Amino acid sequence: MTLVKVTAVTPLGGHRLRFAFSDGAQGERDFAELVRLDRPTLEPLRDPAYFARVFLQRGAPTWPNGFDLAPWALHDDLARARALVRPSTAA
């Protein structure tokens, strides 16, 4: 079994991100509800400018404070929400 990784992450403004995954799927998600949770590691992410500083570390979306998202869990969540798309390869 191959674990899915995020191959690209793009901030879309606010707390929205667009993801490309190693299996070719793409999806978008709004993390506004997540960053409102009362957790010290999420507090800096409430600032949209800080949230936009997301980068990839070993295939996982990560922020400068060390908070990260499990790429396979993110992929599964987006799949359950029917929020994954696969770009057409037809010419």
BAFI-3210 file (N, C-alpha, C; in Angstrom, 3 decimals, decimal comma, padded with zeros to 6 digits):
// residues 91
n [1|2|3|4|5|6|7|8|9|10|11|12|13|14|15|16|17|18|19|20|21|22|23|24|25|26|27|28|29|30|31|32|33|34|35|36|37|38|39|40|41|42|43|44|45|46|47|48|49|50|51|52|53|54|55|56|57|58|59|60|61|62|63|64|65|66|67|68|69|70|71|72|73|74|75|76|77|78|79|80|81|82|83|84|85|86|87|88|89|90|91]
n.u [000,850|000,640|001,264|-000,557|000,673|000,906|001,575|001,607|000,695|-001,507|-002,198|-005,376|-006,417|-007,850|-008,660|-008,415|-007,200|-005,649|-004,999|-002,740|-002,377|-000,304|-001,479|-002,683|-005,072|-006,930|-007,890|-009,839|-010,024|-011,580|-010,251|-011,233|-012,905|-011,282|-009,040|-010,228|-010,479|-009,734|-006,707|-003,302|-001,353|-002,765|-003,394|-001,597|-002,253|-004,678|-004,373|-004,665|-002,451|-000,304|-001,281|-001,126|001,528|002,056|003,806|005,361|006,459|008,076|005,867|003,689|001,392|002,591|003,267|005,192|005,304|005,401|003,039|001,210|-000,514|-001,816|-001,218|-002,559|-004,855|-006,049|-006,551|-008,375|-010,470|-011,249|-012,068|-014,261|-015,948|-016,539|-014,935|-012,730|-011,080|-010,142|-007,987|-008,836|-007,370|-007,843|-007,433]
n.v [-001,187|002,135|005,208|008,190|011,331|014,900|016,854|019,428|022,556|025,242|028,387|029,949|032,234|033,690|030,988|028,919|026,229|024,789|021,580|019,291|015,893|012,927|010,835|011,976|013,252|016,226|018,845|021,129|022,886|024,465|025,661|027,115|026,411|024,544|026,090|027,645|026,090|025,517|025,322|025,549|025,245|025,899|028,546|030,569|030,101|031,276|033,793|034,957|035,655|034,323|031,718|031,402|030,848|028,204|025,203|022,391|019,494|016,598|015,644|016,513|019,069|021,825|024,155|027,050|026,871|024,214|022,748|020,313|018,578|015,367|013,834|011,590|011,369|013,818|013,501|011,349|012,592|014,607|012,984|011,620|013,804|014,240|016,001|015,755|015,925|014,651|015,632|015,773|013,685|013,415|014,185]
n.w [000,000|-000,934|000,527|000,217|-000,731|-000,356|-003,107|-003,909|-002,505|-002,273|-001,067|-000,852|000,100|003,051|005,031|003,289|001,312|-001,574|-002,797|-004,362|-004,994|-004,712|-006,110|-008,238|-007,767|-006,917|-004,662|-002,632|000,477|003,258|006,191|008,313|010,488|011,813|012,682|014,587|016,816|020,262|020,734|021,489|019,410|017,163|017,325|016,088|013,410|012,986|012,015|008,826|007,184|008,360|008,150|005,416|005,064|004,739|003,925|002,238|003,866|003,645|002,161|003,620|004,465|006,220|008,869|009,972|012,808|013,349|013,249|011,479|008,795|008,316|005,322|004,122|005,677|005,170|002,413|002,540|003,997|002,180|000,072|001,232|001,522|-001,046|-002,452|-004,003|-007,122|-010,300|-012,719|-016,145|-018,558|-021,152|-024,573]
ca.u [000,000|001,387|000,602|-000,724|001,332|000,562|002,686|001,544|-000,316|-001,645|-003,146|-006,402|-006,973|-008,544|-008,134|-008,634|-006,018|-005,836|-004,007|-002,532|-001,909|000,571|-002,278|-003,261|-006,284|-006,807|-009,041|-009,760|-010,709|-011,554|-009,867|-011,668|-013,396|-010,149|-008,189|-010,973|-010,407|-008,930|-005,452|-002,195|-000,654|-003,608|-003,562|-000,963|-002,883|-005,883|-003,980|-004,588|-001,103|000,499|-001,848|-000,634|002,938|002,094|004,785|005,350|007,585|007,882|004,533|002,639|001,258|003,207|003,420|006,445|005,267|005,487|001,740|001,086|-001,692|-001,498|-001,707|-003,510|-006,111|-006,613|-007,064|-009,587|-011,517|-011,728|-012,790|-015,567|-016,757|-016,678|-014,268|-011,549|-011,286|-008,985|-007,969|-009,018|-006,173|-008,280|-007,008]
ca.v [000,000|003,380|006,332|009,378|012,540|016,152|017,257|020,891|023,213|026,633|029,184|030,595|033,364|033,263|029,725|027,910|025,703|023,848|020,523|018,279|014,683|012,064|009,938|012,769|013,954|017,592|019,247|022,367|022,806|025,634|025,230|028,132|025,752|023,928|027,067|028,224|025,201|026,059|024,579|026,500|025,145|026,458|029,989|031,387|029,870|032,108|034,948|034,486|035,826|033,209|030,505|031,337|030,442|026,746|024,616|020,934|018,809|015,154|015,386|016,946|020,513|022,156|025,583|027,337|026,497|022,760|022,094|019,743|017,781|014,056|013,885|010,527|011,698|014,922|012,895|010,595|013,554|015,233|011,953|011,433|014,998|014,326|017,246|015,453|015,822|014,181|016,345|014,949|013,504|013,242|015,290]
ca.w [000,000|-001,019|001,180|-000,608|-000,239|-001,017|-003,977|-004,023|-001,679|-002,681|-000,275|-001,682|000,840|004,266|005,548|002,242|000,628|-002,677|-002,713|-005,396|-004,331|-005,504|-006,944|-009,318|-007,321|-006,422|-003,864|-001,853|001,765|004,136|007,533|009,273|011,707|012,501|013,366|015,717|017,975|021,361|020,857|021,352|018,122|016,103|017,512|015,055|012,115|012,866|011,199|007,443|006,629|008,886|007,556|004,028|005,072|004,647|003,004|002,305|004,495|003,443|001,635|004,555|004,662|007,501|009,147|010,679|014,230|013,436|013,045|010,145|008,488|007,749|003,945|003,808|006,353|004,397|001,180|002,897|004,348|000,947|-000,690|001,886|001,259|-002,513|-002,820|-004,812|-008,564|-011,059|-014,004|-017,342|-019,381|-022,541|-025,458]
c.u [000,892|000,600|000,561|-000,024|000,765|001,784|002,721|000,437|-000,312|-002,631|-004,101|-007,008|-007,783|-007,874|-008,393|-007,311|-006,455|-004,679|-003,938|-001,893|-001,115|-000,191|-002,982|-004,515|-005,934|-008,046|-008,767|-010,511|-010,536|-011,295|-010,282|-012,149|-012,246|-009,352|-008,904|-010,941|-009,446|-007,707|-004,304|-001,492|-001,458|-003,712|-002,864|-001,644|-004,161|-005,625|-003,827|-003,199|-000,184|000,023|-001,303|000,833|003,109|003,141|004,710|006,624|007,298|006,442|003,394|002,582|001,680|003,314|004,692|006,458|005,309|004,168|001,699|-000,197|-001,233|-002,064|-002,734|-004,857|-006,823|-007,246|-008,367|-010,744|-012,109|-012,510|-014,178|-016,509|-017,029|-016,063|-012,971|-011,937|-010,000|-009,037|-008,098|-007,714|-006,548|-007,865|-008,153]
c.v [001,246|004,493|007,522|010,545|013,749|016,554|018,761|021,403|024,692|027,344|029,927|031,817|032,862|032,027|028,577|027,524|024,796|022,859|019,733|017,096|013,802|011,066|010,680|013,538|015,355|017,926|020,521|022,171|024,113|025,127|026,229|027,494|025,140|024,957|027,764|027,336|025,778|025,177|025,552|026,441|025,740|027,975|030,825|031,259|030,675|033,354|034,465|034,630|034,700|031,899|030,306|030,934|028,921|026,312|023,103|020,426|017,317|014,827|015,794|018,466|020,859|023,666|025,812|026,951|024,980|022,029|021,546|018,939|016,460|014,003|012,808|010,792|012,834|014,393|012,150|011,523|014,202|014,228|011,724|012,599|015,189|015,619|017,004|015,391|015,290|014,886|015,373|014,877|013,324|014,469|015,760]
c.w [000,000|-000,355|000,235|000,064|-000,966|-001,830|-004,202|-003,119|-002,049|-001,771|-001,206|-001,009|002,021|004,820|004,577|001,600|-000,513|-002,607|-004,008|-004,682|-005,285|-006,372|-008,081|-008,928|-006,849|-005,612|-003,103|-000,549|002,516|005,556|008,607|010,576|012,496|013,292|014,522|016,957|019,003|021,608|020,613|019,991|016,967|016,179|016,433|013,684|011,925|012,035|009,754|006,811|007,106|008,263|006,141|003,951|005,041|003,624|003,147|002,956|004,435|003,032|002,536|004,604|006,095|007,637|009,952|012,160|014,433|013,275|011,620|010,027|007,890|006,334|003,611|004,485|005,623|003,110|001,473|003,244|003,105|000,103|-000,096|001,611|-000,239|-003,039|-003,576|-006,284|-009,178|-012,408|-015,163|-018,113|-020,851|-023,356|-026,299]
res [m|t|l|v|k|v|t|a|v|t|p|l|g|g|h|r|l|r|f|a|f|s|d|g|a|q|g|e|r|d|f|a|e|l|v|r|l|d|r|p|t|l|e|p|l|r|d|p|a|y|f|a|r|v|f|l|q|r|g|a|p|t|w|p|n|g|f|d|l|a|p|w|a|l|h|d|d|l|a|r|a|r|a|l|v|r|p|s|t|a|a]
***
